[in-house]
Amino acid sequence: MSDYRRVRIPGAKYFFTVSLADRSSDLLVREVVHLRAAFAVTQRERPFWCDAIVVLPDHLHAVWTLPPGDADYLTRLGGLGGKFGES
């Protein structure tokens, strides 16, 4: 099992790369409308600022700024993935 070290600083900017399990898939660009909808719901439920995002066929890169006093980016990422998977 991996021993990940994750920095948690309230109100900080975080850079993410998130990949699909199937790296040959084009799901993210093919279903970008659903990705946007999942993103919007996640952002309403757990506010954050999206500084930048790049969506590629099999992965995405994003920079998010969390609200002051909040360092829970993992719940937001999980929520986004869950909501996108439901669509």
Backbone as JSON Lines, residues from 0, in Angstrom:
{"i":0,"aa":"M","n":[0.84,-1.18,0.0],"ca":[0.0,0.0,0.0],"c":[0.89,1.24,0.0]}
{"i":1,"aa":"S","n":[0.48,2.23,-0.77],"ca":[1.25,3.47,-0.87],"c":[1.15,4.29,0.41]}
{"i":2,"aa":"D","n":[2.2,5.01,0.69],"ca":[2.23,5.91,1.84],"c":[2.26,7.34,1.31]}
{"i":3,"aa":"Y","n":[1.06,7.85,0.95],"ca":[0.98,9.19,0.39],"c":[1.12,10.24,1.48]}
{"i":4,"aa":"R","n":[1.84,11.27,1.18],"ca":[1.93,12.43,2.07],"c":[1.16,13.55,1.42]}
{"i":5,"aa":"R","n":[0.14,13.99,2.08],"ca":[-0.7,15.05,1.52],"c":[-0.64,16.27,2.43]}
{"i":6,"aa":"V","n":[-0.34,17.38,1.83],"ca":[-0.3,18.64,2.56],"c":[-1.72,19.17,2.65]}
{"i":7,"aa":"R","n":[-2.09,19.63,3.82],"ca":[-3.42,20.22,4.02],"c":[-3.24,21.57,4.7]}
{"i":8,"aa":"I","n":[-3.39,22.63,3.9],"ca":[-3.24,24.0,4.41],"c":[-4.55,24.73,4.1]}
{"i":9,"aa":"P","n":[-5.29,25.15,5.11],"ca":[-6.55,25.85,4.88],"c":[-6.38,27.08,3.98]}
{"i":10,"aa":"G","n":[-7.27,27.19,2.99],"ca":[-7.28,28.34,2.09],"c":[-6.19,28.33,1.03]}
{"i":11,"aa":"A","n":[-5.46,27.24,0.91],"ca":[-4.33,27.17,-0.03],"c":[-4.81,26.85,-1.45]}
{"i":12,"aa":"K","n":[-3.87,27.0,-2.39],"ca":[-4.08,26.56,-3.77],"c":[-3.55,25.14,-3.88]}
{"i":13,"aa":"Y","n":[-4.28,24.29,-4.62],"ca":[-3.88,22.91,-4.81],"c":[-3.89,22.58,-6.29]}
{"i":14,"aa":"F","n":[-2.86,21.88,-6.73],"ca":[-2.76,21.41,-8.12],"c":[-3.06,19.93,-8.15]}
{"i":15,"aa":"F","n":[-3.91,19.52,-9.09],"ca":[-4.29,18.11,-9.22],"c":[-4.08,17.63,-10.65]}
{"i":16,"aa":"T","n":[-3.72,16.39,-10.77],"ca":[-3.84,15.65,-12.02],"c":[-4.67,14.42,-11.68]}
{"i":17,"aa":"V","n":[-5.75,14.24,-12.38],"ca":[-6.65,13.11,-12.15],"c":[-6.78,12.35,-13.47]}
{"i":18,"aa":"S","n":[-6.5,11.05,-13.41],"ca":[-6.53,10.23,-14.62],"c":[-7.64,9.19,-14.55]}
{"i":19,"aa":"L","n":[-8.17,8.85,-15.7],"ca":[-9.11,7.75,-15.8],"c":[-8.36,6.44,-15.63]}
{"i":20,"aa":"A","n":[-9.04,5.43,-15.15],"ca":[-8.42,4.11,-15.02],"c":[-8.04,3.58,-16.4]}
{"i":21,"aa":"D","n":[-8.89,3.84,-17.39],"ca":[-8.62,3.41,-18.77],"c":[-7.96,4.57,-19.51]}
{"i":22,"aa":"R","n":[-6.63,4.54,-19.59],"ca":[-5.9,5.65,-20.2],"c":[-6.09,5.74,-21.71]}
{"i":23,"aa":"S","n":[-6.75,4.75,-22.32],"ca":[-7.02,4.83,-23.76],"c":[-8.39,5.46,-24.05]}
{"i":24,"aa":"S","n":[-9.12,5.82,-23.0],"ca":[-10.47,6.37,-23.13],"c":[-10.44,7.86,-23.49]}
{"i":25,"aa":"D","n":[-11.5,8.3,-24.16],"ca":[-11.68,9.74,-24.44],"c":[-12.9,10.27,-23.68]}
{"i":26,"aa":"L","n":[-13.25,9.59,-22.6],"ca":[-14.48,9.88,-21.86],"c":[-14.6,11.33,-21.41]}
{"i":27,"aa":"L","n":[-13.53,11.93,-20.91],"ca":[-13.63,13.28,-20.36],"c":[-14.01,14.31,-21.41]}
{"i":28,"aa":"V","n":[-13.49,14.2,-22.61],"ca":[-13.86,15.18,-23.65],"c":[-15.17,14.79,-24.33]}
{"i":29,"aa":"R","n":[-15.43,13.49,-24.43],"ca":[-16.68,13.02,-25.03],"c":[-17.88,13.38,-24.15]}
{"i":30,"aa":"E","n":[-17.7,13.35,-22.84],"ca":[-18.77,13.63,-21.89],"c":[-18.51,14.92,-21.11]}
{"i":31,"aa":"V","n":[-17.91,15.9,-21.77],"ca":[-17.54,17.14,-21.08],"c":[-18.75,17.88,-20.52]}
{"i":32,"aa":"V","n":[-19.91,17.74,-21.15],"ca":[-21.13,18.38,-20.63],"c":[-21.46,17.81,-19.25]}
{"i":33,"aa":"H","n":[-21.34,16.5,-19.1],"ca":[-21.6,15.86,-17.8],"c":[-20.51,16.23,-16.78]}
{"i":34,"aa":"L","n":[-19.28,16.33,-17.25],"ca":[-18.19,16.74,-16.36],"c":[-18.45,18.15,-15.82]}
{"i":35,"aa":"R","n":[-18.87,19.05,-16.69],"ca":[-19.17,20.43,-16.26],"c":[-20.31,20.45,-15.25]}
{"i":36,"aa":"A","n":[-21.34,19.65,-15.49],"ca":[-22.47,19.6,-14.57],"c":[-22.03,19.05,-13.2]}
{"i":37,"aa":"A","n":[-21.24,17.99,-13.2],"ca":[-20.74,17.41,-11.95],"c":[-19.86,18.42,-11.22]}
{"i":38,"aa":"F","n":[-19.07,19.15,-11.96],"ca":[-18.2,20.18,-11.38],"c":[-19.04,21.27,-10.71]}
{"i":39,"aa":"A","n":[-20.08,21.72,-11.4],"ca":[-20.93,22.8,-10.87],"c":[-21.63,22.37,-9.58]}
{"i":40,"aa":"V","n":[-22.14,21.15,-9.54],"ca":[-22.82,20.65,-8.34],"c":[-21.82,20.54,-7.19]}
{"i":41,"aa":"T","n":[-20.65,19.98,-7.47],"ca":[-19.62,19.85,-6.45],"c":[-19.23,21.21,-5.9]}
{"i":42,"aa":"Q","n":[-19.09,22.18,-6.77],"ca":[-18.69,23.52,-6.36],"c":[-19.78,24.2,-5.52]}
{"i":43,"aa":"R","n":[-21.04,23.94,-5.83],"ca":[-22.13,24.5,-5.01],"c":[-22.17,23.85,-3.63]}
{"i":44,"aa":"E","n":[-21.96,22.53,-3.59],"ca":[-22.02,21.81,-2.31],"c":[-20.84,22.14,-1.4]}
{"i":45,"aa":"R","n":[-19.66,22.25,-1.96],"ca":[-18.43,22.52,-1.19],"c":[-17.65,23.6,-1.93]}
{"i":46,"aa":"P","n":[-17.94,24.87,-1.7],"ca":[-17.35,25.96,-2.48],"c":[-15.82,25.93,-2.55]}
{"i":47,"aa":"F","n":[-15.32,26.33,-3.7],"ca":[-13.9,26.52,-3.97],"c":[-13.79,27.34,-5.24]}
{"i":48,"aa":"W","n":[-12.64,27.93,-5.46],"ca":[-12.38,28.7,-6.66],"c":[-11.53,27.86,-7.59]}
{"i":49,"aa":"C","n":[-11.95,27.76,-8.84],"ca":[-11.15,27.04,-9.85],"c":[-10.29,28.08,-10.56]}
{"i":50,"aa":"D","n":[-9.0,28.06,-10.26],"ca":[-8.06,29.0,-10.89],"c":[-7.78,28.61,-12.33]}
{"i":51,"aa":"A","n":[-7.7,27.32,-12.58],"ca":[-7.41,26.83,-13.93],"c":[-7.8,25.37,-14.03]}
{"i":52,"aa":"I","n":[-8.21,24.97,-15.24],"ca":[-8.49,23.56,-15.49],"c":[-8.17,23.26,-16.96]}
{"i":53,"aa":"V","n":[-7.59,22.1,-17.19],"ca":[-7.31,21.62,-18.54],"c":[-7.89,20.21,-18.61]}
{"i":54,"aa":"V","n":[-8.83,20.01,-19.53],"ca":[-9.46,18.7,-19.69],"c":[-8.92,18.06,-20.96]}
{"i":55,"aa":"L","n":[-8.33,16.9,-20.79],"ca":[-7.8,16.12,-21.9],"c":[-8.61,14.82,-21.99]}
{"i":56,"aa":"P","n":[-8.46,14.05,-23.04],"ca":[-9.33,12.87,-23.21],"c":[-9.34,11.91,-22.02]}
{"i":57,"aa":"D","n":[-8.19,11.64,-21.41],"ca":[-8.12,10.61,-20.37],"c":[-7.68,11.13,-19.01]}
{"i":58,"aa":"H","n":[-7.45,12.44,-18.9],"ca":[-7.07,13.0,-17.6],"c":[-7.33,14.5,-17.6]}
{"i":59,"aa":"L","n":[-7.28,15.08,-16.4],"ca":[-7.42,16.53,-16.31],"c":[-6.42,17.07,-15.3]}
{"i":60,"aa":"H","n":[-6.09,18.33,-15.48],"ca":[-5.23,19.08,-14.55],"c":[-6.07,20.24,-14.03]}
{"i":61,"aa":"A","n":[-5.93,20.55,-12.76],"ca":[-6.7,21.66,-12.19],"c":[-5.91,22.32,-11.07]}
{"i":62,"aa":"V","n":[-6.17,23.61,-10.9],"ca":[-5.66,24.38,-9.76],"c":[-6.88,24.96,-9.07]}
{"i":63,"aa":"W","n":[-7.05,24.6,-7.8],"ca":[-8.17,25.08,-7.0],"c":[-7.65,25.85,-5.8]}
{"i":64,"aa":"T","n":[-8.39,26.9,-5.41],"ca":[-8.13,27.61,-4.17],"c":[-9.31,27.33,-3.25]}
{"i":65,"aa":"L","n":[-9.01,26.84,-2.05],"ca":[-10.05,26.53,-1.08],"c":[-10.35,27.76,-0.22]}
{"i":66,"aa":"P","n":[-11.54,27.79,0.36],"ca":[-11.9,28.93,1.21],"c":[-11.01,29.01,2.45]}
{"i":67,"aa":"P","n":[-10.89,30.19,3.03],"ca":[-10.11,30.32,4.27],"c":[-10.64,29.35,5.33]}
{"i":68,"aa":"G","n":[-9.74,28.7,6.02],"ca":[-10.13,27.79,7.08],"c":[-10.51,26.39,6.6]}
{"i":69,"aa":"D","n":[-10.45,26.13,5.31],"ca":[-10.88,24.85,4.75],"c":[-9.72,24.23,3.97]}
{"i":70,"aa":"A","n":[-9.38,22.99,4.29],"ca":[-8.3,22.28,3.59],"c":[-8.78,20.94,3.03]}
{"i":71,"aa":"D","n":[-10.1,20.74,2.95],"ca":[-10.66,19.44,2.56],"c":[-10.85,19.31,1.05]}
{"i":72,"aa":"Y","n":[-9.77,19.21,0.33],"ca":[-9.86,19.04,-1.12],"c":[-10.23,17.61,-1.5]}
{"i":73,"aa":"L","n":[-9.91,16.65,-0.65],"ca":[-10.2,15.25,-0.98],"c":[-11.69,14.98,-1.1]}
{"i":74,"aa":"T","n":[-12.5,15.58,-0.23],"ca":[-13.95,15.4,-0.33],"c":[-14.47,15.99,-1.63]}
{"i":75,"aa":"R","n":[-13.92,17.12,-2.03],"ca":[-14.34,17.75,-3.28],"c":[-13.97,16.88,-4.48]}
{"i":76,"aa":"L","n":[-12.76,16.36,-4.5],"ca":[-12.35,15.48,-5.61],"c":[-13.22,14.24,-5.66]}
{"i":77,"aa":"G","n":[-13.46,13.64,-4.5],"ca":[-14.31,12.45,-4.45],"c":[-15.72,12.74,-4.91]}
{"i":78,"aa":"G","n":[-16.25,13.89,-4.5],"ca":[-17.59,14.28,-4.92],"c":[-17.68,14.49,-6.42]}
{"i":79,"aa":"L","n":[-16.68,15.13,-6.97],"ca":[-16.66,15.35,-8.41],"c":[-16.63,14.02,-9.16]}
{"i":80,"aa":"G","n":[-15.75,13.12,-8.74],"ca":[-15.67,11.82,-9.39],"c":[-16.95,11.03,-9.27]}
{"i":81,"aa":"G","n":[-17.55,11.06,-8.08],"ca":[-18.8,10.34,-7.88],"c":[-19.94,10.9,-8.72]}
{"i":82,"aa":"K","n":[-20.04,12.19,-8.79],"ca":[-21.1,12.81,-9.56],"c":[-20.91,12.59,-11.07]}
{"i":83,"aa":"F","n":[-19.67,12.64,-11.52],"ca":[-19.4,12.4,-12.94],"c":[-19.7,10.94,-13.27]}
{"i":84,"aa":"G","n":[-19.35,10.03,-12.37],"ca":[-19.62,8.61,-12.59],"c":[-21.09,8.28,-12.63]}
{"i":85,"aa":"E","n":[-21.92,9.09,-11.97],"ca":[-23.37,8.88,-11.95],"c":[-24.02,9.31,-13.25]}
{"i":86,"aa":"S","n":[-23.38,10.2,-13.98],"ca":[-24.01,10.76,-15.19],"c":[-23.94,9.8,-16.36]}
